[in-house]
């Protein structure tokens, strides 16, 4: 655990010394205050990373201390110490902005864990602040490339919803830039200074995803050795991006629906409602209406997700944007790799415009980056580029032969395995090119192994 400046406030000397000793032993710089008024004065004179304060104190209680410190130093994480009989008041403290509360009696390890979580959140906040200028540069609307009519409609929508609290659903094929648009919405609106947190819903099992989203209480299941703060809470007052939201299992959907409707949830194994002001942005490359018809997605959840839909066009439907995208990525990777490349040959531009780009903007970006890194030429010609499986009909050796009598299942298997081979077993890239999720690809491979 990183060393931090911590202020301990408690009017009981034994508890004050116990907490001080535990935190000093953990390597922290610890200051102590014997009452709320003294604590507020010390916090006004010095900036602390974390404040650990008792709840029941006289004449100024922990809630008043919390309000004063939050007003003076919003970045300081406050942890409230409370006894069993004051849990309701501790919940009030959370609503007032406390990071967490810890129940007495607690062990040094439990205290250190609470402080560690607070410092981790502070680290994330500082990192967001440090990267804000760069993020604004890269995700500002003006930096998004494309002057086509289709993209102009997207820009207009993005600007309209940037300050909205409503749930936003970004739809589009893999590689069209859904996460880029989500970041542009966040960093272009009033929440830009608050957390932006992403969860890949396809990468986790249902049980792990529930814990990741909503958190869990200590002892709530096997292996839950400590309380975990969920992403919904970590993104409070900011934005939570649910990537590939269509991959959330049917058993978790009611809890997600309630969180979206009520902006309230309980941790796994917990009973205390947690209120948040978290704006939700979801992305999907699936036909959600079809998922509803198949019983894979609750209809009421679909309506809740689809409050503000934004549809991103595939690159093949806005080919007039391709030259600008080529130039944008060329400049970026020439600078990053310190290469002497000055531009593209006219034949290369024609080649890019003719190509279908099944992996959309991401595939184009990767194609330009690869050529910049591997080429020593000053001008990039057609010979410097290699393309994915969709150019099979152009005779580049990527074709898959269809034999009479071959089943659709066998054809699918061959296509998947050939694509994996093409991309050196990189499942993420292969899934993007195939237009399926990583989870679907993983399930298909398990199916093939069982045959």
ABEGO torsion letter per residue (X at the ends): XBBBBBBBBBABAAAAAAAAAAAAAAGBBBBBBABAAAAAAAAAABBBABBBBBABBOABBAAAAAAAAAAABAABBBBBBBBAAAAAAAAAAAAAGBABBBBOBBBAAAAAAAAAAAAAAAAAAAAAAAAAAAAAAAABAAABBEABAAAAAAAAAAAAAAABABBBBBBEBBGAGAAAAAAAAAAABAAAABBBBBBBAAABBAAAAAAAAAEBBBGABBGBABBBBBAAAAABGBBBBBBGAAABBAAAAAAAAAAAAAGBBBBBGBABBBBBBBBBBBBBABBAAAAAAAGABBAAAAAAAAABBBBBBBAAABAAAAAAAAAAAAAAAAAAAGBABAEBBAAAAAAAAABAGAAEAAAAAAAAAAAAAABABABBBAAABBBBAAAAAAGAGABBBBBBGBBAAAAAAAAAAAAAAAAGGBAAAAAAAAGBBAAAAAAAAAAAAAX
